[in-house]
């Protein structure tokens, strides 16, 4: 009887290991505060549902693979937990323009964002420099470059290509 249980559990663990991003890699490479808090405390679901940046509440949090997220409502938290990857920002929450232009991890203004093809992109917007405007001028090329640059940064132990 025990062998019938171990095989499915073992297969599930192996499959999750193949598709998962180890928490230690995420904690090292994602744009998070020292506490592991993503998006400077902003609600990742609100970007999609309300089409605006909304601060999350300290008492409504969820943890996903090493990263802590805050939510403005229990409903948004529940929505996130059904499919966290759909709501996480691209490029670990770093500036999409900087990732595409130079492959650099640059801080963002969580209120400067864009939803494109169901993905959340964040941008630097300080000192009269709003990189969202530059992103919009050449989004296709910058996105392709950013995707490639991010893959170089976020490698996992189970990746076979570098």
C-alpha positions, 0 to 999 in steps of 0.5 A: 500500500505504501509504494502506491502512495510514494510513486505519485507523491514522488512524481508530483515533487519531481514535476514541481521541482522541474517547473518551480523557481527555487525560493533562494534564487528568487530571493536573490534576483527579484526586486524585493525588500529585505523582508521579502516583500514584493512590489513595495507592498502593492497589490499584484492583482489590483493592477489587473482587476482595477487597472491601477496600483493599489497598496496592499494591507499588512494583514492581507498577505500571501507567500509564493516561492519565497516572495511575500505579496500584500493585497488590498482585499481578501478577494484579490489574495484568493485570486492570486493564490489560484494562479500566482504566476499570472500576477507576478510582475515580469523580470522579477519586478525590475524595470522592464525598459532597463532590462530590455535596453541594457539587461540591468536590474533597475528600481521601479515606481510601482505606480508606473506600469503597463499590462500587455498580453496579460503580463505586468511590466513595471518601470522606473519613473523618477527625476523627469525620466519615465521609462514607460514612455521609452518602452512604448516607442519600441516595445517589441524589440525591448521585450524580446531583449528583456526576455533574453536578458532576464533568462541570463540573470534568473538561472536555476539549478535544473536549467540545462542551458546557460 
